[in-house]
Amino acid sequence: MPHEKFEAPYVLGFQSINREYFSIIHSGDGNGWDINRPCMSSIIVFQGNIYLVDAGPNILHSLNALGIGVNEIVGVFQTHAHDDHFAGLTALMRADHKIKFIATPLIRATIINKLAALASIKEGHFTKYFQICDLKLDDWTVIDNLEVKPIFSPHPTETTIFLFQTLDHKHNRSYAHFADISSFAVLRDMITENESEPGISQEYFDEVKRSYLTKADLKKIDVGGGYVHGSALDFTDDPSDKIILAHTSSQLTARQKEIGSGAPFGTVDVLIPAHQDYVRQYAEKILKVYFPSVPGHQINMLMNNPLISINPESILIRKGEINKFVYLILTGEVEIIRPQTGINSMVSAGGLVGDNIGVFQMPSKETFRTINFVRALKLPCSLYLNFRKNNGLLADLEHLRERREFLQDTWLFGEDISYPIQYKIARSMNPEKYRADELLPIKDYSGIGIIKQGKLQIFLNDDIFETLRPGDFFGVSNVLFNTPAIFKVRAIKDTDVYNVQEKVLSDIPIIQWKLFETYERRIRKILNPELVSIPIFQWRKEYNTNIEEMDEHHRALFQTANKL
């Protein structure tokens, strides 16, 4: 069902993760049948940025425990389309930016085909949610200065395993993520010298074996066993410095424990430590995004404040409180508690907490509470106020304050939208007014209209399909398909509307997804004979072929369809 979320069957403790130069966070070592822990996956931290290797079920639950917001993810390296490595992609579609989808064209094609079928979207719309970054099989490709090499792995579905490497002083440091693989015993039984028979050649077996036993500084392997997974015993003589055993729901045997280590959830292997503070660098980057016209020495004044760590479930600002500090959130997430609206709002990395109310010394209308471990730049309100005054930014803050508060109270814009994106939307909003009983120019409407105050009706002929109130919106098909809606819209009372243009929304996946859900819901109402008084299938003059007999047959088909 749309908007429905499910709890994970296991509990994960909160972790505080450092942003290293090159490290591997172990975010899962189970398999698809294990209800007690996350499926095999990894998170690569490279130059302080976050990349996933696969996106399995309950991915948001795992990220939340690690203090990582979905909007912090730069990319996902995809091995294959089995559910235990794939099911979390729908959660990544709800980011406020297009996450890089990094895979070979073959893997990408299988993923798009499956995701389109499950999410009821067109395959061509995959790029509305992800930025495609193709890899070439068996070749090294540089992604944001990190080298990655996909290798084909014999598995029941199209699969690649990954090698990652980057330079540390004079030598490369490397990580191998091998999910999913096959055991040598199973592959050996498939060897045949007859090319006309099913099976593999001795040469191919030797090539797979060499690939699996490639030396790495750190190697995580699938040891699920059986006919379609790997065996730890195959890696007895593997030359890698450290081997981690994963992708199993069984307890490791003594023999397996001699071969490889475990990696419980949240443990980290640092391959190249950071000798710079990536979190503080991110703070400076975000401040320059917020204030592009402000000179560097003024940004430095804000940067010369403490970077603090805040425990999970800690209250930053209480409802009714006049806060003394503004918090620039750099890692983790903060929830905005509004019991009166029921809107689930969060401030993720890059967001400001308390800037509106603190500057104007207004009591907070809501409570701000950390969800997980949070790192933030703590700015005194007095300093922040002087900064905005000295740079002529106070009027702009007041102008946008009302709009941002409005956006945060809406279902469309209030959930999982980072503050820089909210600022961009708030700046683009154009106010419109409609009188009671006025018909809105929906055919010529550009973008979406979201109601600030008043009431509208969506209707078709004599059938009313929906009454829109503050926070509701229309013009969905304009943004999704660049076509006018088949509905008509009229004002029931005097109504104020904010217009947001399509170009502002086109690169925000979570907005695209919510608009698509809304479109599907409204179309289902048209197709419900209990809600409409007109035939669902209507003949139009443009359907005419001008061949009388053919047109009569087509009209008869429409009549038959309506009877059904």
HELIX and SHEET records of a PDB file:
HELIX    1   1 ILE A   59  ALA A   65  1                                   7    
HELIX    2   2 VAL A   70  GLU A   72  5                                   3    
HELIX    3   3 ASP A   83  PHE A   86  1                                   4    
HELIX    4   4 LEU A   89  LEU A   92  1                                   4    
HELIX    5   5 PRO A  105  ALA A  119  1                                  15    
HELIX    6   6 GLU A  123  LYS A  128  5                                   6    
HELIX    7   7 PHE A  184  ARG A  188  1                                   5    
HELIX    8   8 GLN A  202  TYR A  212  1                                  11    
HELIX    9   9 ALA A  232  PHE A  235  5                                   4    
HELIX   10  10 ALA A  254  ILE A  259  1                                   6    
HELIX   11  11 TYR A  278  TYR A  290  1                                  13    
HELIX   12  12 GLY A  296  MET A  303  1                                   8    
HELIX   13  13 ASP A  355  VAL A  359  1                                   5    
HELIX   14  14 CYS A  381  ASN A  390  1                                  10    
HELIX   15  15 LEU A  394  GLN A  408  1                                  15    
HELIX   16  16 TRP A  411  GLY A  414  1                                   4    
HELIX   17  17 TYR A  419  SER A  428  1                                  10    
HELIX   18  18 ILE A  442  ASP A  444  5                                   3    
HELIX   19  19 VAL A  476  PHE A  481  1                                   6    
HELIX   20  20 GLU A  502  LEU A  505  1                                   4    
HELIX   21  21 PRO A  509  ILE A  526  1                                  18    
HELIX   22  22 LYS A  541  TYR A  543  5                                   3    
HELIX   23  23 GLU A  548  LYS A  563  1                                  16    
SHEET    1   A 7 PHE A 130  ASP A 134  0                                        
SHEET    2   A 7 ILE A  99  ALA A 103  1                                        
SHEET    3   A 7 ILE A  73  PHE A  77  1                                        
SHEET    4   A 7 ASN A  49  VAL A  53  1                                        
SHEET    5   A 7 SER A  41  PHE A  46 -1                                        
SHEET    6   A 7 PHE A  22  GLY A  28 -1                                        
SHEET    7   A 7 VAL A 268  ILE A 272 -1                                        
SHEET    1   B 6 THR A 141  ILE A 143  0                                        
SHEET    2   B 6 LEU A 146  PHE A 152 -1                                        
SHEET    3   B 6 THR A 160  ASP A 168 -1                                        
SHEET    4   B 6 HIS A 171  PHE A 178 -1                                        
SHEET    5   B 6 LEU A 218  ASP A 222  1                                        
SHEET    6   B 6 ILE A 243  ALA A 246  1                                        
SHEET    1   C 4 LEU A 307  ILE A 310  0                                        
SHEET    2   C 4 VAL A 374  PRO A 380 -1                                        
SHEET    3   C 4 PHE A 325  THR A 331 -1                                        
SHEET    4   C 4 LEU A 352  VAL A 353 -1                                        
SHEET    1   D 4 ILE A 315  ILE A 317  0                                        
SHEET    2   D 4 THR A 367  THR A 370 -1                                        
SHEET    3   D 4 VAL A 334  ILE A 337 -1                                        
SHEET    4   D 4 SER A 345  VAL A 347 -1                                        
SHEET    1   E 4 ASN A 430  TYR A 434  0                                        
SHEET    2   E 4 THR A 495  VAL A 500 -1                                        
SHEET    3   E 4 ILE A 448  GLN A 453 -1                                        
SHEET    4   E 4 PHE A 473  PHE A 474 -1                                        
SHEET    1   F 3 ASP A 463  LEU A 468  0                                        
SHEET    2   F 3 LEU A 456  LEU A 460 -1                                        
SHEET    3   F 3 LYS A 488  ALA A 491 -1                                        
END                                                                             
